[in-house]
Amino acid sequence: MAKTEGSSVPPPAPGVALGRAVGAGLICGFLAVIQSAGFGLLLFGGGTHALSPVAMSMALYATAAATVIAVFTGSFPGTVSITQTVPIAALAGGVSPLLAATGGAEGTAASAATLVAFVGLASFSLCAFAFGLGWFRAGRFIRFIPYPVMAGFFAGAGLLIMRGGFGVATGHRLDHATLGFFAEPSVQFRIVATVALVGAITVLVRRFPPSTVLPGVAAAGWLIYLLVTLALGYDTVDARVGGWLVNYAREGAAWPPVPLRDLGLVDWSAISEAVHVLPAVAMLSVMTVAMNVSAIEMALRRDLDLDSELRSVGLQNLVGGAGGGLLAFHSVPLTLLAARLRAPGTGTALVVAAICVVALATGHTLLGHVPTPVLAAMVVWVGLSLVIDWLIRSFPRLPLWEYLVVLLIVAVIVWDGLVTGLVVGLIAAAVLFVVEYSRIEIVRTVMTGADYQSAGDTSEHRRRLLRDAGEAILIVRLQGFLFFGTADRLRRRIRHAIENPTGQPFRFLVVDFHRVTGLDSSTATSLVQLAEASGDGRFTLVCCGMSPAVRAAIGRTGPFVEGPDTRVLFMDDLDAGLKHCEDALLHALDPDLAGDAPVPIAGILGAILPGLDTVRRLSAYLERVEVAPGAILIAEGSPSSDIYFIEAGRAAVVLAAGNGRIGVATMGPGSIVGEVAFYLGKTRSASVEAVTPLVAWRLSANALARLESELPEALIGLHRGMAAMLADRLVGANRLVRLLAD
């Protein structure tokens, strides 16, 4: 990514930079105070509560502390961190029973102290989780959370935040017990004012950046409130009684949220009943951090170090929690606003923190004069934007079943809270993954020995026999991770092939595990059952290319071993397994073709030439060659001046590769070597090296020239036989390509 916008512009003069920092800091600080105070009220579902001043104090302190820490510990010095809605909405699920157990409705000192202690534990939990992920550079694992789970979680959180925002506007937590309050004209007017401000924000952000719209609408809303109250002759007391101003009843400074002497009143038994939500709050917070960091990266076109940002978030909440602050981390709108104003990041963030400190110090003087519709609109818009982005816009992007998971998570969150919704979402996503992954084809190919033979280039007579009798070898090539979702389908497919052969019954089942990355106990059990089925003598199971881990997993499940009772063989690779099966199959048909039995030159020529007389007459033009092990029969890059017919021994076809060599194939008795390059008139494309003592017959270009003049009919027969052989190989190769392509 490129650096931040305007990175190529020379730095401004010190006076200009200071002016920009102060100006941007005042704008961002104003919005930070408004948003933090409103977000703090989400602890109580948005309604007016006796502990609302405590919650707003905790939110403002967290914003001030987090912003300062973020400047000096994050990878981007322009980060503005504030109290966040998502973790507070999740935390509210534990706060409600906590306050019920401590008499929080009356705002007692014990309930306030217990609330601060509980929120402090939540901050420390986030500190440990986020800092640990960043310290071990494991932040990338956050991105492994399935998209439907994230979409459902953020959409559900958005609905809860919207509900809390309207609770701020009405002064009542939105539930079935408070519906009667909505008949009051004052409540209805505040709802209309809130909706109007949210509508203005929603329309304006389509043309202007949210980081510009939010402070503008907040200032405009405050100004409209002042003008209306002035025109109607309302004073602050009337406005507060009517619910138009935040009911901040606390006098003096807003921090600390509770006197230190009250910490001895903490009800730890009540906290123990609510502490189960803290791990989920930490996880949800880290997910939101990752989303916010990604949004800042995309908007500013620069890379941020997620692990560094997580460590910074950990430190922010360590300091915030120690001072009784709510959970806080990156604010996307405020960070982008400061960047677009081209203000020095460090200076802007410090001014934002200073304004929050001023709000804490003045307490009632500032916070008690914030219009509730302005506060509520900031909260509602945040929730609405989450619903639009993650619920509405994700509909065309997701398959039906994944979108149904999103809807399920949203429904559970609205019904029973964020923690339950996250758990249900992860379970639903896991089930959906199992169903979808089980549809992936784990059987790469199914073919027979007539379609695919071992890599050794053998005699044409052997090839023909394998094409005729090769259906006795069933080859199954597996791929991917084999688990319980695919185990039964694999077993049924193999059994169907066993019980319904396309031709003659097969004697060998060759299973290639080369591309298998792993398997679970269910698949291992299915394979053990398959091995036990081989014990009835119908077939031999040949397992090829098993990794040690796969073989150990199968071995732990059952007696998956070689022996007369199971008729199971293990081979290093598919080629070795096929070679073993081919030799065993051909031994029953023609013992001379099994293994490395020599093939007389008359037998080699007889496979491609018509008539024994032609074979006998052509043999006189061949030269017998004996090659010691390790010696070169054909050198790569040499002229193609002859063809070799191997009578006995084995040879390896090798290619030069850098400083080493790569083995391509092996040649045995009956193989013909060098014919393709000879007919093409090109240099040798590979070397042929004797592995064992080799006996071959050489047909040179000079011998062919003599044959052309002396026995032209024999030469024509040779050319026809070679052409038929090459054409037959091509047909087999095409058939194999089509088979593998499927």
Buried (B, 14 or more C-beta within 10 A) or exposed (E): EEEBBEEEEEEBEEEEBBBBBBBBBBBBBBBBBBBBBBBBBBBBBBBBBBBBBBBBBBBBBBBBBBBBBBBEBBBBBBBBBBBBBBBBBBBBBBBBBBBEBBBBEEBBBBBBBBBBBBBBBBBBBBBBBBBEBBEEBEBEEBEEBBBBBBBBBBBBBBBBBBBBBBBBBBBBBBEEEBEEBEEBEBBEBBBEBBBBBBEBBBEBBEEEBBBBBBBBBBBEBBEBBEEBBEEEEBEEEEBBEBBBBBBBEBEEEBBBBBEEEBBEBBBEEBBEEBBEBBEBBBBBBBBBBBBBBBBBBEBBEBEBBBBBBBBBBBBBBBBBBEBBBBBBBBBBBBBBBBBBBBBBBBBBBBBBBBBBBBBBEBBBBBBBBBBBBBBBBBBBBBBBBBBBBBBEEBEEEBEEEBBBBBBBBBBBBBEEBBBBBBBBBBEBBEEBEEEEBBEEEBBBBBBBBBBBBBBBBBBBBBBEBBBEBBBBBBBBBBBBBBBBBBBEBBBEBBBEBBEEEEEEEBBBBBBBBBEBEEBBBBBBBBBBBBBBBBBEEEBBBBBBBBEEEBBEBBEEBBEBEEEEEBBBBBBEBBBBBBBBBBBBBBBEBEEBBBEEBBBBBBBBBBBBBEEEEBBBBBBEBBEEBEBEEEEBBBEBEEEBBBBBBBBBBBBBBBEEEEEEBEEBBBBBBBBBBBBBBBBEEEEBBBBBBBBEEBBBBBBBEEBBEEBEEEBEEBBEBBEEBBEEBBEBBEEBEEBBEEBEEE
